[in-house]
Amino acid sequence: MKIGILGAMREEIEPILKLANADKFVQYGKNIYYFGKIADNDVVIAYSKIGKVFSSLTASVMIEKFGIEKLLFSGVAGGLNPNLKIGDLIRASSLCQHDLDISTFGHPFGYVPEGSRFIYSDENLNKIADEVAKDLNVNLFTGIIATGDQFIADKNRKDWIKKHFDADAIEMEGGSVAVVCESLGIPFFVLRAISDSADEVAGFDFDSFLISSAKQSADFIVSMIERIK
């Protein structure tokens, strides 16, 4: 099976590149796609760059040009659920776009005609993730992840997103990747490490956290892929 592994930033995929021995690559569409192997599965690995447009483009290329059959996204997110603390892992049960707004026409926030307000991740991949979490003794949260093209540090905006979407975490790519995968019939999974919690302003040693969380997430993603037949 051919599986895509996607992150938003280079740091988020570097540990996975090493674990997959991904020493071959192709440049396409102003991005780099790396090729490796994990267990019996071929993997295509890329970082999309930040935001919904870039993540949509990269996911589409992985599917349409390189023929991936499943997609796993790994990265960081801000916490909205007060039970989530820095360093916790959360998998998306569903995803939405908090900055999609045609409410002027009487629609709820996040809704677009002929689209879905919430897109649900793949049940089989989620089941595998829960098994991996148990075996690795990792406390894996499950919840709604909201996506938008802003880095949200303002508490009032966080509260607004929590109120309207019942979201547990916020980030900048997952919801758009979900749209692509649902549209093209590709099972997907989104894993996020919490970089800032609901009761504090974002702004700590993010670079150090990114490196440590990327390693933890890479081990988790690789363990999942090893179980995919």
Number of C-alpha atoms within 10 A of each C-alpha: 13 18 24 24 28 27 27 24 17 14 18 25 23 19 18 26 21 12 14 20 13 19 10 10 14 10 9 11 10 7 15 14 23 20 19 20 17 21 14 13 17 17 26 26 27 29 26 24 16 16 19 23 15 18 26 21 16 27 26 18 17 23 22 11 10 16 15 21 17 22 26 20 27 27 28 28 30 28 29 26 18 11 11 22 18 16 19 21 25 24 23 26 19 22 29 27 30 26 15 16 14 14 12 8 7 7 12 15 19 22 19 15 8 6 11 15 20 20 20 19 21 19 13 13 21 20 12 16 22 19 15 20 18 12 10 12 9 14 12 17 18 16 16 24 33 30 28 21 16 14 14 18 15 11 15 10 11 19 15 13 23 21 10 12 20 16 25 24 31 30 26 26 29 33 29 24 28 28 22 19 23 17 10 12 12 16 18 27 27 28 26 28 27 25 24 24 21 23 14 11 13 18 9 10 9 11 9 9 16 19 14 15 24 24 17 16 23 23 16 20 21 17 20 21 23 12 16 16 8
